[in-house]
Amino acid sequence: MSEPQSKEAKMSSLSQLKKLTTVVADTGEFEAMKQFKPTDATTNPSLILAAATHKKYAHLFEQAAEYGKKCGSTLDEQVEHALDMICVFFGKEILGIIPGRVSTEVDARLSFNREASVKKAKKLVTMYEKLGISKERILIKLAATWEGIQAAQELEIKHGIHCNMTLLFSFAQAVACAEAKVTLISPFVGRILDWYVTNTDKKFYKAKEDPGVVSVKKIYNYYKKFDYKTVVMGASFRNADEIMELAGCDLLTISPKLLEELDNSDKPVHRVLSVESAKECDLKKISVNEAEFRWLLNEDQMAIEKLSDGIRKFAADARKLEQLLREKIEELNEQSLNDSRACSMIR
């Protein structure tokens, strides 16, 4: 007669992972958050654009268009305000589901403008606060360019606004973020793997050898070894094995598809990363100024290509969102004009 399975063995892989790592939902889908119960959630223009195809979110776009129409004196200004508000509306809805924080992204087109990024971040936080959401529940996402990192440093130190540095592909970016004392970084595991599969002869990697996994492990160990307060949130996963190999990381942001796969699995999850093991790593502390940062990033072909590509894609999706909102605002403006004409005729 076989022995009964232990309680731990009966737990889903997702439940086991949650005991080791804070799980974040990488989606704009509210239903997925309700199903998998992550602690935090993250959004970006691409995720919100995908949600725009669902009728259940149409009211948020209508409300954002109404807001933009009221706040802007020109159509372009109205669209800009509406774009900011749709991001905040999605964030507010998400915070009604999760217990933790939501990340809201600064327009990728501001990635090389420190002053404009700071201004936009402060505006987004103010918009949240007017809706009754404390800035402690918000992470402002910025691309990990030199300008983005300096904007984050100013936001953290001068304004108490916590930041999440995204599109992070290199060790140089990670070091600069830690020295800037940002709250959190999101190194992109899967996009690093994509680059190596496309640009090298090797087409398959075991999880331990996966270049994205290796990158995040090095960053995590470096941060813990030298007591940096910045936390690491692995992102952009291509398969569940990458996730399992980073168990113990501070946070992992995971798509609904992979959350479901982990939830339907009872494969054991073991701690891979820990502060104790990081302290034993053979890593040397370095420091980067602007010139060193730009040189090291330039020397990393993968990182500079993926950073540039990521900014372009987020910007393209922001423009698509703008077009959707522009059309809605134009409809509202046309309706207002027709109403005005009707009133005039009655008089």
C-alpha positions as CSV (number, residue, x, y, z in Angstrom):
1,M,0.0,0.0,0.0
2,S,1.5,3.3,-1.1
3,E,2.0,6.2,1.4
4,P,-0.4,9.1,1.1
5,Q,1.0,12.3,-0.5
6,S,2.2,14.9,1.8
7,K,0.3,18.2,2.2
8,E,3.1,20.0,0.4
9,A,3.0,17.6,-2.5
10,K,-0.7,18.3,-3.0
11,M,-0.2,22.0,-3.3
12,S,-0.1,23.5,-6.8
13,S,3.2,24.8,-8.1
14,L,1.8,28.2,-7.9
15,S,0.9,27.9,-4.3
16,Q,4.3,26.6,-3.5
17,L,5.9,29.5,-5.4
18,K,3.9,32.0,-3.5
19,K,5.5,30.8,-0.3
20,L,9.0,31.7,-1.7
21,T,8.3,34.7,-3.9
22,T,5.8,37.5,-4.3
23,V,3.7,36.7,-7.4
24,V,2.7,39.6,-9.6
25,A,0.1,39.4,-12.4
26,D,1.5,40.5,-15.8
27,T,-1.9,41.4,-17.3
28,G,-4.5,44.0,-17.7
29,E,-7.2,41.3,-17.3
30,F,-9.2,41.8,-14.1
31,E,-10.7,38.3,-14.2
32,A,-7.2,36.7,-14.3
33,M,-6.3,38.6,-11.2
34,K,-9.4,37.4,-9.4
35,Q,-8.6,33.8,-10.4
36,F,-4.9,33.6,-9.5
37,K,-4.9,36.1,-6.6
38,P,-1.5,37.8,-7.1
39,T,-0.1,40.2,-4.5
40,D,0.8,42.9,-7.0
41,A,0.0,43.7,-10.7
42,T,1.7,45.5,-13.5
43,T,0.4,47.2,-16.6
44,N,1.8,48.8,-19.7
45,P,0.4,50.2,-23.0
46,S,0.5,46.8,-24.6
47,L,-1.5,45.1,-21.9
48,I,-4.1,48.0,-21.8
49,L,-4.3,47.9,-25.6
50,A,-5.1,44.2,-25.5
51,A,-7.8,44.8,-22.9
52,A,-9.3,47.5,-25.2
53,T,-10.7,44.7,-27.4
54,H,-13.0,43.5,-24.6
55,K,-16.5,45.1,-24.3
56,K,-16.3,44.7,-20.5
57,Y,-13.7,47.5,-20.4
58,A,-15.5,49.8,-22.8
59,H,-16.8,52.0,-20.0
60,L,-13.3,52.8,-18.8
61,F,-12.4,54.1,-22.3
62,E,-15.6,56.1,-22.4
63,Q,-14.8,57.7,-19.0
64,A,-11.2,58.4,-20.0
65,A,-12.4,60.1,-23.2
66,E,-14.9,62.2,-21.2
67,Y,-12.1,63.2,-18.8
68,G,-9.8,64.2,-21.7
69,K,-12.5,66.2,-23.4
70,K,-13.1,68.3,-20.2
71,C,-9.4,68.8,-19.4
72,G,-7.9,69.7,-22.7
73,S,-8.4,72.9,-24.8
74,T,-7.2,71.2,-28.0
75,L,-7.8,67.7,-29.4
76,D,-4.1,66.8,-28.9
77,E,-4.3,67.9,-25.2
78,Q,-7.6,66.0,-24.7
79,V,-6.0,62.9,-26.1
80,E,-3.0,63.2,-23.8
81,H,-5.1,63.6,-20.7
82,A,-7.3,60.7,-21.8
83,L,-4.3,58.5,-22.3
84,D,-3.0,59.2,-18.8
85,M,-6.5,58.7,-17.3
86,I,-7.0,55.3,-19.0
87,C,-3.8,54.1,-17.4
88,V,-5.0,55.4,-14.0
89,F,-8.5,53.9,-14.4
90,F,-7.0,50.5,-15.1
91,G,-4.7,50.8,-12.1
92,K,-7.6,51.8,-9.8
93,E,-9.7,48.8,-10.9
94,I,-6.7,46.5,-10.4
95,L,-6.2,47.9,-6.9
96,G,-9.7,46.9,-6.0
97,I,-8.8,43.3,-6.7
98,I,-5.2,42.9,-5.4
99,P,-3.9,43.6,-1.8
100,G,-0.6,45.2,-3.0
101,R,0.7,47.7,-5.5
102,V,0.1,48.3,-9.2
103,S,2.7,49.6,-11.6
104,T,1.7,52.3,-14.0
105,E,4.0,53.2,-16.9
106,V,5.2,56.6,-18.0
107,D,4.9,57.1,-21.8
108,A,7.8,55.3,-23.4
109,R,8.2,58.3,-25.7
110,L,9.6,60.2,-22.7
111,S,12.4,57.6,-22.1
112,F,15.2,60.0,-22.9
113,N,13.7,63.1,-21.2
114,R,14.3,63.2,-17.5
115,E,12.4,66.4,-16.8
116,A,9.3,65.3,-18.8
117,S,9.3,61.8,-17.1
118,V,9.3,63.4,-13.7
119,K,6.5,65.7,-14.6
120,K,4.4,62.9,-16.1
121,A,5.0,60.6,-13.1
122,K,3.9,63.3,-10.6
123,K,0.8,63.9,-12.7
124,L,-0.1,60.2,-12.7
125,V,0.3,60.0,-8.9
126,T,-1.8,63.1,-8.4
127,M,-4.5,61.6,-10.6
128,Y,-4.5,58.5,-8.5
129,E,-4.7,60.5,-5.3
130,K,-7.7,62.4,-6.6
131,L,-9.4,59.0,-7.0
132,G,-8.6,58.2,-3.4
133,I,-5.5,56.0,-4.1
134,S,-2.4,56.5,-1.9
135,K,0.9,56.8,-3.7
136,E,2.2,54.0,-1.5
137,R,0.1,51.6,-3.6
138,I,1.6,52.9,-6.9
139,L,4.9,52.1,-8.6
140,I,5.7,54.4,-11.5
141,K,7.3,52.4,-14.4
142,L,10.1,54.0,-16.3
143,A,12.4,52.6,-19.0
144,A,15.9,51.9,-17.6
145,T,17.7,54.4,-19.8
146,W,20.2,56.7,-18.1
147,E,17.6,59.5,-18.2
148,G,14.9,57.2,-16.9
149,I,17.1,56.1,-14.0
150,Q,17.9,59.7,-13.1
151,A,14.2,60.6,-13.2
152,A,13.5,57.7,-10.8
153,Q,16.2,58.9,-8.4
154,E,14.6,62.3,-8.3
155,L,11.1,60.9,-7.8
156,E,12.2,58.6,-5.0
157,I,14.3,61.1,-3.1
158,K,12.5,64.4,-3.6
159,H,8.9,63.3,-4.0
160,G,8.6,59.9,-2.2
161,I,7.3,58.3,-5.4
162,H,8.3,54.7,-5.7
163,C,9.6,53.5,-9.1
164,N,9.7,50.3,-11.1
165,M,12.5,50.3,-13.8
166,T,11.4,48.3,-16.8
167,L,13.1,47.2,-20.1
168,L,16.1,46.2,-18.1
169,F,18.5,43.8,-19.9
170,S,22.0,44.4,-18.6
171,F,24.0,44.3,-15.5
172,A,25.0,48.0,-16.0
173,Q,21.4,49.0,-15.9
174,A,20.9,47.0,-12.7
175,V,23.9,48.6,-11.0
176,A,22.8,52.1,-12.0
177,C,19.3,51.5,-10.7
178,A,20.6,50.2,-7.3
179,E,22.9,53.2,-6.9
180,A,20.0,55.5,-7.7
181,K,18.1,53.8,-4.8
182,V,15.0,52.9,-6.9
183,T,12.4,50.7,-5.3
184,L,12.2,47.9,-7.8
185,I,13.6,46.7,-11.2
186,S,12.0,44.4,-13.7
187,P,14.7,42.5,-15.7
188,F,13.2,40.8,-18.8
189,V,14.0,37.1,-18.8
190,G,12.2,36.0,-21.9
191,R,13.2,38.8,-24.2
192,I,16.9,38.1,-23.4
193,L,16.3,34.5,-24.3
194,D,14.6,35.5,-27.5
195,W,17.6,37.5,-28.6
196,Y,20.0,34.7,-28.1
197,V,17.8,32.2,-29.9
198,T,17.6,34.6,-32.8
199,N,21.2,35.8,-32.9
200,T,23.2,32.7,-32.0
201,D,23.5,29.1,-33.2
202,K,22.1,27.7,-30.0
203,K,18.3,27.3,-30.2
204,F,17.5,25.5,-27.0
205,Y,18.6,26.3,-23.4
206,K,17.9,24.4,-20.2
207,A,16.5,26.6,-17.5
208,K,19.7,26.8,-15.6
209,E,21.6,27.9,-18.7
210,D,18.9,30.2,-20.0
211,P,20.7,33.6,-20.5
212,G,17.7,35.5,-19.1
213,V,17.7,33.4,-16.0
214,V,21.4,33.7,-15.6
215,S,21.2,37.5,-15.9
216,V,18.5,37.8,-13.2
217,K,20.4,35.4,-10.8
218,K,23.5,37.6,-11.1
219,I,21.6,40.8,-10.4
220,Y,19.7,39.3,-7.5
221,N,22.9,37.9,-5.9
222,Y,24.7,41.2,-6.5
223,Y,22.0,43.2,-4.8
224,K,21.8,40.9,-1.8
225,K,25.5,40.5,-1.4
226,F,26.0,44.2,-1.2
227,D,22.8,45.0,0.8
228,Y,21.1,47.1,-1.8
229,K,17.5,47.9,-0.9
230,T,16.3,47.8,-4.5
231,V,14.2,44.6,-5.1
232,V,14.2,42.4,-8.2
233,M,11.1,41.4,-10.1
234,G,11.8,38.9,-12.8
235,A,9.6,39.5,-15.9
236,S,8.8,38.5,-19.4
237,F,8.8,34.7,-19.0
238,R,8.6,32.3,-22.0
239,N,8.0,29.0,-20.0
240,A,7.4,27.8,-16.5
241,D,10.9,26.3,-16.1
242,E,12.4,29.8,-16.2
243,I,10.1,30.8,-13.3
244,M,10.9,27.7,-11.3
245,E,14.6,28.4,-11.7
246,L,14.1,31.8,-10.1
247,A,12.1,30.7,-7.1
248,G,13.1,32.8,-4.2
249,C,13.5,36.0,-6.2
250,D,11.9,39.0,-4.5
251,L,9.0,39.1,-7.0
252,L,8.1,37.4,-10.3
253,T,5.6,38.9,-12.7
254,I,3.8,36.2,-14.6
255,S,1.3,36.1,-17.5
256,P,-2.1,34.5,-17.0
257,K,-1.2,31.6,-19.3
258,L,1.8,30.6,-17.2
259,L,-0.1,31.3,-13.9
260,E,-2.7,28.8,-15.1
261,E,0.0,26.3,-16.0
262,L,1.6,26.6,-12.5
263,D,-1.8,26.4,-10.9
264,N,-2.6,23.2,-12.7
265,S,0.7,21.6,-11.8
266,D,1.8,20.0,-8.6
267,K,5.5,19.8,-9.6
268,P,7.7,20.6,-6.5
269,V,9.1,24.1,-6.3
270,H,12.4,24.5,-4.5
271,R,14.1,27.7,-3.4
272,V,16.9,28.6,-5.8
273,L,17.7,32.1,-4.8
274,S,18.3,33.3,-1.2
275,V,20.1,36.1,0.7
276,E,22.3,33.5,2.4
277,S,23.6,32.0,-0.9
278,A,24.0,35.4,-2.4
279,K,26.4,36.4,0.4
280,E,28.7,33.5,-0.7
281,C,28.8,34.6,-4.4
282,D,32.1,35.6,-5.9
283,L,31.1,39.1,-7.1
284,K,32.9,42.4,-6.9
285,K,31.2,45.7,-6.2
286,I,31.3,48.2,-9.0
287,S,30.0,51.7,-9.6
288,V,28.9,53.4,-12.8
289,N,28.7,57.1,-13.8
290,E,26.9,58.2,-16.9
291,A,29.9,57.7,-19.2
292,E,30.6,54.2,-17.9
293,F,26.9,53.3,-18.0
294,R,26.6,54.4,-21.7
295,W,29.8,52.6,-22.6
296,L,28.9,49.3,-20.9
297,L,25.4,49.4,-22.4
298,N,26.8,50.1,-25.8
299,E,29.1,47.1,-25.5
300,D,26.2,44.8,-24.8
301,Q,24.6,44.3,-28.2
302,M,21.7,42.2,-26.8
303,A,20.8,44.8,-24.2
304,I,21.0,47.9,-26.4
305,E,19.0,46.2,-29.1
306,K,16.3,44.9,-26.8
307,L,16.1,48.2,-24.9
308,S,15.6,50.1,-28.1
309,D,13.1,47.6,-29.5
310,G,11.1,47.6,-26.3
311,I,10.8,51.4,-26.2
312,R,9.7,51.5,-29.9
313,K,7.1,48.8,-29.3
314,F,5.7,50.4,-26.1
315,A,5.6,53.7,-28.0
316,A,3.8,52.2,-30.9
317,D,1.1,50.7,-28.6
318,A,0.8,54.1,-26.9
319,R,0.1,55.7,-30.3
320,K,-2.6,53.0,-31.0
321,L,-4.2,53.7,-27.6
322,E,-4.1,57.4,-28.4
323,Q,-5.9,56.7,-31.7
324,L,-8.7,54.8,-30.0
325,L,-9.2,57.6,-27.5
326,R,-8.9,60.3,-30.2
327,E,-11.8,58.6,-32.1
328,K,-13.9,58.5,-28.9
329,I,-13.2,62.1,-28.1
330,E,-14.0,63.2,-31.7
331,E,-17.4,61.4,-31.3
332,L,-18.0,63.2,-28.1
333,N,-17.0,66.6,-29.6
334,E,-19.3,66.0,-32.5
335,Q,-22.2,65.0,-30.2
336,S,-21.6,68.2,-28.2
337,L,-21.7,70.3,-31.4
338,N,-24.9,68.6,-32.5
339,D,-26.5,69.2,-29.1
340,S,-25.5,72.8,-29.2
341,R,-27.0,73.2,-32.7
342,A,-30.2,71.5,-31.5
343,C,-30.5,73.9,-28.5
344,S,-29.9,76.9,-30.8
345,M,-32.7,75.8,-33.1
346,I,-35.1,75.4,-30.2
347,R,-34.3,78.9,-29.0
